[in-house]
Amino acid sequence: MKFRALLALVAGGSLMAGCAATASDTKSASAATPAQSGQSGGPAFPSTYEAYPSTPTAIIGVTIFDGEGGRIDNGTVFMVDGKISAVGGPETSVPENTTMVDGSGKYVTPGIIDVHSHLGDYPTPSVSAHSDGNEATAPVTPEVWAEHSVWPQDPGFSRAMANGGITALQILPGSANLFGGRSVTLKNVPARTVQAMKFPGAPYGMKMACGENPKRVYGGRNRMPSTRMGSLALNRQTWIDAQEYRSKRDDAKPPKRDLGKETLAGVLDGDILVHNHCYRADEMAQIIDMSKEFGYKVTAFHHAVESYKIADILAREGICSAVWADWWGFKMEAYDAIPENAALLQQAGACVIIHSDDENQIQRLNQEASKALADGRAMGLEISDAQAIQWITYNPAKAMGIEEMTGSLKAGKMADLVLWNGNPLSVYARPEKVWIDGALMFDSGDPKRRPVSDFELGQPGEGDVK
Amino acid sequence: MNRFAKYLASAAALIAAPLAAQTTAITGGKVVIGDGSAPIEGGTVLIRGDRVVAAGANVTIPADARRIDATGKWVTPGLFAGFSRIGLVEVGAVTQTNDMNASGSPFSAALDVQYAINPFASPVAVNRAAGVTRAVVSPSTANSIFGGYGAIVDLGADEDPITRARAFQFVELGETGHSRAGGSRSASHIHFRALLEEARTYARNPAVFDSDLLKASDAKALLPVINGSTKLLVHVESANDILKVLDLRTDFPALDIVLVGANEGWRVANQIAAAGVPVLASALSDLPYGFEDLAATQSNIGRMKDAGVKVAIGMINDRDAHQLRYSVQYAGNLVALNKVPRATGLSWDEAFAAISSVPAEIMDMGGQLGSLKAGRQADVVIWNGDPLELSTQVETVIIDGVDQSLSNRQMRLRDRYRDPAPGTLPNAYDH
């Protein structure tokens, strides 16, 4: 990725404008669909992320959860040049001149991935000057991009890494709007610019929201939608208009560029993934029908506290549920949440993701997965530890369209991984080391391997363990 | 049984008090007294009526005692939530079910949560099933720095939740106090002092009391704060705000202050300890939510404890009406810090005390609540493993000596949708 990202940077930044990117450049930013191209044909706002330097490293004698439901005891993980090179048992051979990390009594997992975060868009300090997560001036704003609100100096990124082992995350617009805008997927690497955090090759997502929030925000201003039926009407009309735009896009005289419709057309093309905030089972069923009416797919329902009521339907439709372990009761549509939601979905064969939507719980998604697992087992469901780890690694990677690159410990994938000082499903475990693309980005034993954002520099508590 | 008789029977069941003479022995478990001492393997907890008679290794069990075998399990005091809003809220965003504050009321310090706490609210049942048996319940604030009277409650399945009404007064003196008072800490502190002075004026001659600042009811409510007979729970986070609160005792020496939140407490831990002021602290707060929280760290509680501060876990503004069940997870995380270089946590025994005996002691109820020492109210929980571990489940909850139902609507929904596709009848017939 490092090399390709560099090419993209050169094409976008240093060469003359109008100098078309080469075919391989375009491919390098695999999300370079028409819906997100700049006028020059290259991707708009391209990733400038490059992996940081790494040394060949092997973790040995460690318990491995591979992120795809597998477990290896007394295992070895070997990474070189930013990639996972080998994952196996004690017989796994490791070349000389490799940095050896003794993992005995410890656990390794893929880097933890949060499919639902607002870090950067709603950063701390959460002062009004930083409130950049909802373009709550109109209910349909597919034209906004979450990345244009991300403040890279949000201290929350470093907490998510050091305490939560987060290596990748999707930043979504908020849920005030029916169409909230584009999401952005980031590597959890401190950077001066958001472009230097953008996950190379990650597709875009689009945030939608059903239920209470849009109707509260706009109904309160006597605007549509003030009801759920108003929401669906506005949703459907928006898709009808998007279909028309898309059908004329390739005409000899195409319509004027429309940022919002470019995103919507990208969804209809299948290039942009739909992440739909939706709590209630009955509303999810309505959204599924709407997606069929207009020929797009919902990738994941987020905050889907009632997914357990339609677990069979969600399994059949192949839609992931991104859920909390146990949040409930904060509003009417969260009233029927139950702690067994994730486990019941797993039982039904549906895709389960544990998400945070929170700058605190992103620091312990492993613990949230563990609670959801325990509640499932308490009702007699048989789910392995390794499957619960998949809820916070491979499954969110899949919903973000990056599962070919990260999310599990397989040879050839990015070396994004966490060494835990105990079983990550235990309350007593914490990340000891975090690697991103093979680079050691956090080491609990080395105060210098802990990011300190500009905001915290020179402030009380700078560089503290937090 | 006719309908009225049925009603009486169910009402009687609701208030089922333990038989005065009933004795229960919980045997064979790993007994945690809750006072910071180490767990006792194979211990016995003996309950008579609503009180603990004895707990430990060498307890004589009367022949007629009911026995509960807890071999392989852990037996602990019920969890004591050090700061909460339990029972004040059913659904947070449904304002008619949310009694945390009263933005439309002319009253402030006189507001009293004892009239609002609903023992039948579903959060009470959900958290009871998770082992929470007692809680500090505080109002929040709306138009004044003062929120009103808080209470100590039990989470029992009965109609009398109040353990101690008017247990404390609640006041905001940090960033929230700044905004409640009109936009400055100068204002919140002058407001605080002026209101207390007005209360003194009221005390001198209630009949002629006429104040631009304060209603007579509010003045009356502040009097016991001034003389220290009612505790004052003060929410502040920053080191500087904490010091300014400690300074209040220069002018009001009898104030019985408890700090709430105190994210930066570790920076002034020596001063807090020297003042003898206890803290109901947020366990895992580690982000600069505001400029008052710049130095927030999960090591805050451990560092304050090491400096000699009496500190328990509270959950102010942290899902404090619904998720008191997080208490064990939070305590467990403080234990986890012991393995993190440069971090300061609590030992397991200290961590459990921070959610049982220490909050009870801070509220001056350590003699009645929060541990399994003889004479305490019999709030007992049996767990199938280490209570601080995420995989552990609650098996039995006893409050005031009464076995509690663990059922709640979350469990009912779970059971209804175990197999979600409708069978021969719709799901609605499954009950």
Interface residues (C-beta under 8 A of the other chain):
Chain A: T124 P125 S126 V127 P155 G156 R159 N163 E212 Y308 K309 I310 A311 D312 D326 W327 W328 G329 F330 K331 M332 Y335 D336 A337 I338 P339 E340 L344 A348 E359 N360 Q363 R364 Q367 S370 K371 L373 A374 R377 A378 M379 N421 G422 L425 S426 V427 Y428 A429 R430 S444 G445 P447 F455 E456 Q459 P460 G461 D464 V465 K466
Chain B: V89 E90 V91 G92 A93 V94 S122 P123 V126 A239 E264 R267 L284 S285 D286 L287 P288 Y289 G290 F291 D293 L294 A295 A296 T297 Q298 S299 R319 A321 H322 Q323 R325 Q329 G332 N333 V335 A336 L337 K339 V340 P341 R342 A343 L388 E389 L390 S391 T392 Q393 Q410 M411 L413 R414 Y417 R418 P420 A421 N427
